[in-house]
Amino acid sequence: MTSHRRCLVLALTVIAAGFSVGNVAGQIAEPSPLLLDEKIPLGDIKGRIDHMAVDPARHRLLVAALGNGSLAVVDLEAKRVDRNIAGLREPQGVGYDAANDTIYVASAGDGSLKLFNGSDLKPKARIDLGSDADNIRVDTKAGRVFVGHGDGALAMIDTATHSKITSVPLDAHPESFQLDAATDRIFVNLPDAHAIDVIDRAGAKKIGSWSTAGRSANFAMALDQGRQRLLVAFRRPAELGIYALEDGKPVASVPTCGDIDDLFVDPKRDRVYVSCGEGFLDVLTADGSSYRRIAHIATAAGARTSLFSPDLDRLLLAVPARAETPAAIWVFRPAP
C-alpha cells in the first residue's frame, strides 16, 4: 500500500470513528423521561420513610415518617417542611380526601387510623383498627376510605360519619391495593399468601384470588385503566408482572430494578414509574400488550418510596437520611 493510500485509509477510519462516537454521544445525550428539578430537605427526620399523599390545592406533600414517628407536611412551593405532626406510632399509610378536606394517617404501632383537618392540621377523629394499619386508598366519589391492616383485613371507612363500616377478611396482611374505577373490584397484594386477591367492595367480600406463580414479595401495584392491565411489582425476582384486568391471566413480565416499593402509571404519557431501594428509578413505556424499559435513573440507596401526582405532574421521591446526608424529597418533572 502506498503512503498516499495509507493516509486516505487512515483519514476515512478517523471520519468513521467520529461518526460512531457522535452516534454514541447522541444516544447518551437523549433527554431523560424524568428530570430532577429540586431537592427539598426534610430537616431532622430520621429513619424509614413510608407512604405519601398530596393535597394538590395547597401544593402540600404529606409524608409518613415511620422511623421518626411523625407526619411531615411539606410545602412544595416554599420548598420546606411546614409542619411535623409528632406522636404517631409508626405511621405507614397516608391519604387525603379533598371532598371533606381530611388527612388520614394509618399507624402500624397502635393499629389506629387518625384523621386531621386539612386546613389547620388539627386532630379530627380516631378509629382503632386493631393492629398494623398500613396502606390507604380514598374513594371520594363513594365517600369511602379503605385501609389494609392486621394479619389480613381490609377496613371500609365512611367519610361522613368517620366510622368503620366493615372489614373484609383476607388470608394475609395486605400490602398495596388498587380500586378499579370501572367496577366495584379491589385488587390486593398478599405477599405472604403468594397471591393477589380480588374483593367486591359493594358486597364487602372476596370474590377471587390469583396465584403469583413462583414469584414473591409482591408489595407494589398499579392499575393501567386505559389498557385494562394490572401491574404487580415483585422483588423476587425483580420484575413487573402484567395481568389482564378481566380475568387475571398473566400477559407478560418485564425485569426491573431491585427492592421495588412503589409503582405508578402516567396515563398522559403512557409510561410506568418504578422506584427501587437499590437506588434507581425505572421508566417503562407501553409496548403492545406489554411494556419496555426506556430509562434506568440513579437516585440514592434506600430511596424506594415515591408518589406520582397527576394533579401536580410530578414524581416525588423520598430519600431517607444516610450518614451525613439528611433526608429529602427529590422532585422529578416528566418530560416532555
N, C-alpha and C positions, 0 to 999 in steps of 0.2 A: 504494500500500500504506500502511495506517495505521501509526502508530507502535506501536500495540498488536500488530499482526500482525508488524511488523518484529522486535519484541522476542521474539515467540513463535518465529519462524523462526530467529532467532539462537540462542535457547535450545536448540531442537531440534538445530541444527547442532553446537553445543558438546557436547551429550549424545552425538550420533552419533560425533563425533570422539573423545570419551572412550572409547566402546565400541571404536572402531577401534584407538586407542593401547593399550587394555587387551588386545585380541587379539594385537597385535604383541608387547607385553611378555610375554604368556602364552607365545607361541612362543619368544621368546628365553630365557625362564625355564625351559623344559623341561629336565629333568635330562639331563646328558651320559651317554652309554653308557659312558664311561671317565672316572673321577675320579682326579686326581693326588693321591696320598696323601703322597708324600715324595720328596725328592731326596737320594740318598746320594752324597757326594763320593768321587771316586776318587783324591784326593791329587795326586801329581805326574805322573800318567800323561798323556803327550802323544801327539799323532798319531792316526792312524786306529785305530778300534776295529772288529774284525770279529765273528765269530760268538760265541754264548754258549750255555751249558748250565746246568742246575740239578741240584744234589744236594738233593732235596727233604727227605730225612730230617734233614739238618743245616741246612736253610734257607740254603744257600750258592749263590751265583751265580758261575759260572766264566766269566771274560771274556777273550777273546783280544785283548790289547792289541797289535795288529800293529805300530803305529808305535813302541811302547815296547819291543818285543822281550820281552814277558813275558806271564804268565798271572796276572791279578788274581783273587784269591779273596775274594769279598765276603760278609760275614756280614750277611744281610738282617735278622736280628732286632736285632743290635747296631748296624746301620746304619753299617758301616765296612768298609774293606779289611782283611781279616785277615792275608793273606799276598800277596806279589807274587813269583811264581816267575820269575826272570830267566834270561837266557842262551838264549832261544829266538829262532830266526831267522825273523822274520816269521810269527808264529803266526796261523793263519786259522781252522781248524776246531776245535771242542771238542765232546766227547761224554762222557757219564757213564753207566756201567753199574752199577746198584745190585746186580746179582747177584754180581759179584766185586769190588765197591767199587773200581772203577778209573776214572781220568780219562784220556781220550785227547786229545792235542793234535797237530794236523797243522800243519806249518810249510812255507810256500812257499819260504823261503830255502834250505833244505837238503833239502827233499823228505822229511823224516822224520815218522814218527808216534811220539811219545813217550808212554809210559804212566807214570802216577803213582798211588801208593796214595791212596785217598780219605781214609783215617784220619789219616795223618801227612804226606801230600803228598810223600813221598819217591819218587825215581825208581824205576821198576819194570822197564821194558824199553824197547827202541827198535827200530823197524822202518823200514828205509830203503826208500822207495818210488820214488826217482829224482829227481823234481822237482815243484815247485808242488803240494804236498799241500794240500788245501782242505777242502771240506765233509765232515762226518762224520755217519753215521747208525748208531744202535745197535739191533740186534735181539736183545734179551735172551733171548727165548724160544728162538731158534735158536742162540744162542751165537756170533753173528757181528757184526762191525763192518765197515761199508762206508766207503771213503774215496775221493773223487774226486781225481785227480792227473794231472800231466803234460800232454802235448798231447792226451790223450784216453784215459783209462783209469779203471776203477772197481775198486779193490782190495777183496778179501774177506779179512778177518782172523778167525782162530779165537781166541775169547776165552779158551779153556782153555790153548792152547799159546803164545799171543802170537806167532803166526807168520802170514805171508801164505799163503793157500791158492791164490789165483789173481788175475789182473787181467783184467777184460773190456775188450777194445779198443773205443774209441769214435772218432768222426770228428773230435772237437774236445774242448777242455778242458771238463769237466763243471762246471756251477755247481750250483744247488740240485737235489736229487733226493729222491724220496719212495718209501717202501716200502709197497706195498699189503698191508694186514693180511689181506685176504680171499684173496689169491692169492700166487703166487711172483713177481709182477711188480715191477719197479722202474722208475719214470718219471724221466728225466734231462733237465734243461735243457742244451742245447748252443747257446749264443748265436752262436758263430762259425760254426756249421753251419746256423743258422736252422731248428733242429729240436728236437723232443722225442723222445728215443729210449726204447724200451721194452726192458727187459732181463729175461730169465728167470733168476732167481737160482739156481734148482735146477740148471739146465743151464749156468749161467755163460756166457750168450751173448745177443747182441742178437736180438730176435725181431720188431722193428718200429721204424718211425720216422715221426713225424707232422710235417708241414711247419707252420711258423708263419705261412705265407701272407701275406708282406708286412710283418709285424710283426717287430721285432727287439729285441735286448737283453733277452732273457727270462732274468733272473737268479733271481728268487724263484718259489717254487712251494709249493702246499699241496694236500692231499687232503681233500675233503669226503666222507668214507667213507659217511656216512648217506645223502647224496643221490647218491652214485655220480658225483661230479664231480671232475675235475682242474682246479685253479685255477692259472693261469700268469700272472704279472705281467710286463708289458712296459714298457720305458722309452720306446720309440719305436714308436708313440705311447704316452703314459702311460695304460695301460688294463689291465683284468683280463680275460684270455681264459678262457672256461669251456668245457671239453671233456667229452664223455661218456666215462666211465671205461672202458666196454666196448670202444669202437672208435675213440676219438679224434676223433669227429665234433664240429666246433665247434657249440656250443649258443647262446652269446651273448657279448657283451663289454660292459664297464662302465668308463667313464672314472674315473681315479684321480688322486691327487696325483703329482707328478713325482719322478724319481730313486728309484724303488722299490727296496728292498733286502731287505725281509723281509715275510712274508705268513703268517698263521696263521688256522686255523679254531677257533672256540669252539663246540663241539657242544652245550654246555649251553644256550646262548642263541641258537643258530642264527645266529651272526654271523661276520664275517670282519674281521680287523685287518690293516691295511696301514701300514707305516712308510716314510716318504719323506725323502730327503736335502734336499728343498727346504724342509723344516721343518714337516711336517704328519703327523698320523695320520688315516687314513680308516677309518671303521667302516661296514661294509656288513651288510645283513641279507638273509636268503633271501627271494626274491620269486618264487614259481612255480618255473620252471626256471632262473631267473637270480637276480641279487642287485641291491639298490639301496643307494645311499649314504645313511646316516642321520646321519652326523657328519663334520665336517672340522675337526680339532682342531689348533691351532697349537702347535708344540713349539719346536725350535731348528734353525738351519741346520746341515746335516751330520749330523743325528741320524737316520740311516737304518737302524741296526742295532737289532733288537728281538727279544724272545723272549716268547711266551705260554706260561705254565706252568699246565696244568690242575690239577696237584697243589697248587700254591700259589694258584690262581685269581687270578693277577696277570699284567699285561703289563709287561715290563721294557724300558725304552728306554735305549740307550746314547747319551749326549750327549757328543761329543768336546770337548776344550778349545778355546776360541776367545778370542784376545786375552787379556783379564784374567779371563775366566770359566773356572774349572777344569772338568775332565771330571767327569761324574756319571752315576749311574743314576737315572732317573726311574721311580718305581713307580706304575703305574696300577691302580686297582681297578675291575673291570667292575661296572656297575650296570644293573638291580637284581641 
